[in-house]
Amino acid sequence: VQLVESGGGLVQPGGSLRLSCAISGFTFEDYAIGWFRQAPGKEREGVSCLSLSENTALYADSVKGRFTISSNFAKTPVYLQMNELKPEDTAVYYCVFYSARWCSFEYGMDYWGDGTLVTVSS
């Protein structure tokens, strides 16, 4: 499974960005996709994940109401729409593939992308 993230960059506080994750090389029918992030000097944390077969999403409390994970009927790419960005959202964002119907921030992450940097600063 190959995951390629894009869409990162520099944005001012209050601005928006949309990250994309292109997925290839898999044959699973039931799977989930997620986004994690790692800020400088901090541990990696889960941001959001989407069960594509159930169309059910999970969000970290810190991004609820600001970030939206989505996919189209082709199931690739998967997007992370980020609105009302804050300086504390600055991090490398990683796309994650789960070889299972459901997703979690604690387990089940089977494949990782290389990440895309998001910097929120004025």
Phi, psi and chi 1 to 4 in degrees:
 res  aa     phi    psi   chi1   chi2   chi3   chi4
   1 VAL       -  129.9  178.0      -      -      -
   2 GLN  -115.4  135.7  -67.8   80.8   44.3      -
   3 LEU  -125.3  128.0  -53.8  167.6      -      -
   4 VAL  -127.4  115.3  179.3      -      -      -
   5 GLU   -90.0  152.0  -56.5   97.5  -25.6      -
   6 SER  -154.2  166.1   61.0      -      -      -
   7 GLY   105.2   -4.5      -      -      -      -
   8 GLY   -71.5  169.6      -      -      -      -
   9 GLY   162.9 -166.3      -      -      -      -
  10 LEU   -99.5  131.5  173.7   64.3      -      -
  11 VAL  -142.2  149.6   62.5      -      -      -
  12 GLN   -78.9  154.2  -67.4 -173.6  -18.3      -
  13 PRO   -54.0  137.4  -27.6   36.2      -      -
  14 GLY    90.0   -9.7      -      -      -      -
  15 GLY   -83.4 -175.4      -      -      -      -
  16 SER  -131.6  152.7  -61.9      -      -      -
  17 LEU  -144.5  153.2  -82.4  177.4      -      -
  18 ARG  -122.8  118.9 -171.2  177.7   76.5  162.7
  19 LEU   -91.5  146.2  -55.8 -177.1      -      -
  20 SER  -123.5  146.8  -62.5      -      -      -
  21 CYS  -129.2  111.3  176.8      -      -      -
  22 ALA   -89.4  131.3      -      -      -      -
  23 ILE  -117.7  135.1  -44.8  159.0      -      -
  24 SER  -150.0  165.7   62.6      -      -      -
  25 GLY    80.7   24.3      -      -      -      -
  26 PHE  -126.4  158.6   66.8   98.3      -      -
  27 THR  -127.3    6.9   57.8      -      -      -
  28 PHE   -66.0  143.6  -57.7   97.6      -      -
  29 GLU   -92.8  -34.5  -66.8 -173.2   -3.1      -
  30 ASP  -111.3  118.8  -66.9  -34.4      -      -
  31 TYR  -156.9  170.1   60.5   95.7      -      -
  32 ALA  -135.2  157.9      -      -      -      -
  33 ILE  -129.6  141.8  -64.4  -67.2      -      -
  34 GLY  -139.0  170.8      -      -      -      -
  35 TRP  -125.5  131.0  -70.7   93.5      -      -
  36 PHE  -119.1  165.4  -79.9   63.5      -      -
  37 ARG  -144.1  155.2   66.9 -174.9 -178.8 -173.1
  38 GLN  -138.3  115.1 -173.1  166.1   19.9      -
  39 ALA   -86.9  157.2      -      -      -      -
  40 PRO   -55.6  127.5  -25.1   33.9      -      -
  41 GLY    76.5    6.6      -      -      -      -
  42 LYS  -121.8  163.8  -65.2 -171.7  176.7 -178.6
  43 GLU   -76.4  155.6  -67.4 -172.9   -4.3      -
  44 ARG   -67.3  139.7 -166.2  171.9  -65.0 -175.5
  45 GLU  -135.4  150.7   63.0  174.6   -3.8      -
  46 GLY   -74.4  140.0      -      -      -      -
  47 VAL  -109.4  -52.4  175.1      -      -      -
  48 SER  -162.9  154.2 -179.9      -      -      -
  49 CYS  -148.8  156.6   62.9      -      -      -
  50 LEU  -133.7  123.6  176.2   66.4      -      -
  51 SER   -83.2  109.4  167.5      -      -      -
  52 LEU   -71.2  -33.2  -72.0  146.1      -      -
  53 SER   -76.3  -29.5   56.7      -      -      -
  54 GLU   -98.0  -12.3  -58.6  -66.3  -33.1      -
  55 ASN    52.9   45.9 -162.4   27.7      -      -
  56 THR  -119.7  131.3  -58.4      -      -      -
  57 ALA  -113.5  152.4      -      -      -      -
  58 LEU  -126.1  139.1  180.0   67.7      -      -
  59 TYR  -131.5  145.0  -66.5   95.9      -      -
  60 ALA   -69.3  148.4      -      -      -      -
  61 ASP   -58.1  -33.6  -71.9  -17.6      -      -
  62 SER   -68.7  -15.8   59.0      -      -      -
  63 VAL  -120.0   -3.1  -54.3      -      -      -
  64 LYS   -57.6  133.9  -81.2 -178.6 -177.0  175.6
  65 GLY    85.2  -11.8      -      -      -      -
  66 ARG  -114.8  -34.8  -60.6 -171.2  -61.5  121.9
  67 PHE  -108.7  147.0  -69.9   11.6      -      -
  68 THR  -136.5  127.5  -56.5      -      -      -
  69 ILE   -99.0  141.2 -169.5  169.8      -      -
  70 SER  -156.7  166.5   65.4      -      -      -
  71 SER  -151.7  159.2  177.6      -      -      -
  72 ASN   -97.1 -174.8   58.0   22.8      -      -
  73 PHE   -64.5  -24.0  -71.3  109.9      -      -
  74 ALA   -76.9  -11.8      -      -      -      -
  75 LYS    67.7    3.5  -60.7 -175.6  179.4  178.8
  76 THR  -149.7  133.8 -179.5      -      -      -
  77 PRO   -80.0  169.3   29.5  -34.4      -      -
  78 VAL  -104.7  137.0  173.3      -      -      -
  79 TYR  -111.2  152.8  -58.3  103.3      -      -
  80 LEU  -128.0  104.1 -176.0   68.2      -      -
  81 GLN   -84.8  121.8  178.2   66.6   43.5      -
  82 MET  -117.2  115.3  -54.4 -174.1  -64.5      -
  83 ASN  -114.6  164.1  -61.5  -31.8      -      -
  84 GLU    50.1   47.8  -59.7  175.5   32.1      -
  85 LEU   -65.6  145.5  -77.6  160.9      -      -
  86 LYS  -121.1  157.7  -54.2  174.2 -178.3 -179.7
  87 PRO   -55.3  -32.6  -29.5   36.8      -      -
  88 GLU   -73.0   -6.1   50.6  -95.9   41.7      -
  89 ASP   -83.2   -6.1  -66.2  -42.8      -      -
  90 THR   -61.6  124.5  -65.7      -      -      -
  91 ALA  -177.8  168.7      -      -      -      -
  92 VAL   -87.3  127.3  176.7      -      -      -
  93 TYR  -102.9  129.7  -75.9   71.9      -      -
  94 TYR  -115.4  137.0  -62.6   90.4      -      -
  95 CYS   -88.7  140.8 -177.3      -      -      -
  96 VAL  -131.7  140.9  174.8      -      -      -
  97 PHE  -113.2  131.1 -176.8   96.4      -      -
  98 TYR  -109.8  127.3  -59.0   76.9      -      -
  99 SER   -85.7   50.2  -53.1      -      -      -
 100 ALA  -154.9  163.4      -      -      -      -
 101 ARG   -68.0  -37.0  179.0 -177.3  -67.3  -94.7
 102 TRP  -110.0  161.1  -60.8  103.6      -      -
 103 CYS  -126.1  160.3   59.2      -      -      -
 104 SER  -150.5  158.0  162.8      -      -      -
 105 PHE   -85.8   -8.2  -66.4  151.1      -      -
 106 GLU  -102.2  -28.1  -74.5   75.9   37.0      -
 107 TYR  -155.5  167.4   56.8   86.1      -      -
 108 GLY    91.7   -0.2      -      -      -      -
 109 MET   -78.6  108.8  -61.0   77.6   74.4      -
 110 ASP   -96.1  -35.0  -66.3  -42.7      -      -
 111 TYR  -135.6  145.7  -60.2   93.1      -      -
 112 TRP  -127.2  144.9  -65.2   76.9      -      -
 113 GLY   -81.9  179.0      -      -      -      -
 114 ASP   -84.7  -13.6  -68.5  -27.5      -      -
 115 GLY    96.9  155.7      -      -      -      -
 116 THR  -136.7  136.7 -175.2      -      -      -
 117 LEU   -86.0  129.8  177.1   62.7      -      -
 118 VAL  -116.1  124.8  171.7      -      -      -
 119 THR  -121.8  122.1  -56.7      -      -      -
 120 VAL  -110.5  109.2 -175.6      -      -      -
 121 SER  -159.6  148.7  174.7      -      -      -
 122 SER   -94.2      -   54.6      -      -      -
